[in-house]
């Protein structure tokens, strides 16, 4: 069994292997940064598909440009002769910029010496630590990026205090529909949740819907389960497959994907989004992490324990918020 001196020596060696010394104590080396991000994506649904940006600064612009409306003009005049287009008929591109602005998040965990020795002696402790932190942080980051809402007041709930740091994808979407009284769809109707999917589709500006298979209905377990039950009732081969062999579902060629982290919205229903579903193009959903992730150790000798402190900074936004629809299933429409 390792002595305390040997234990600390191996800890020092492990951290030298995963950090960049000239950037300050605990900053992950590039390959370990990649390991952390991979672990975060592996444990989530949306972060695997959305566009990731490694941030070299605490603010990164997401620029988009293009043309709106009809840009082609006639190259001939009324008599059929060639004409030069006047400046009034020039096509004018638009330029829009959204921003990722990082917010700092921390997590602290303590490992008692007995467990620490066992893991270090087993080898690859540093990779195990990064993977464990990455997987757990990834789930929290996905929930934060979905449900963030700056209007949530500061309080005693640590989860809500995280959500209030930024506006997430649900809050930032330009197109919103509601399922409450007099809403856009009815959660109690016989065709639930097909009426939800159809309402999401109707709310999406159709110029964005080029290839439906590239889009996603992101839903919680209750919605996906209700859809399988609805298909089952139709007593068709598709209905049988939906509850037996089908690993995935779709509606009008758009995949329906179960996102466990959307279910977290129910715990903040009074202060945040409530129960939601989304129609999204993953490439339009952008998230970024500042490249200096740190994992630092803090020896608590009296408790025979070592604490590990993770610090990560990130944010999420859209390239084009107009190409996103969010359904607030249990909320009434609030007229402004």
Secondary structure, DSSP 8 states (H G I E B T S, - for coil): ---HHHHHHHHHHHHHHHB-GGG-TTBB-HHHHHHHHHHHHHT-SHHHHSEEEEESSSEEEEEEEE--S-----SB-TTS-B----GGGS---EEEEEEEE-EEEEEEEEEEHHHHHHHHHHS-HHHHHHHHHHHHHHHHHHHHHHH--TTS---S-HHHHHHTTS--HHHH-SEEEE-STT-SS-TTSTTTTHHHHHHHHHHS-GGG-S-GGGEEEEE-HHHHHHHHHHHHHT-SHHHHHHHTT-S-EEETTEEEEE-GGGGGGGGGTTTS--SEEEEEEGGGEEEEEES--EEEEEEEGGGTEEEEEEEEEEEEEES-GGG-EEEETT------
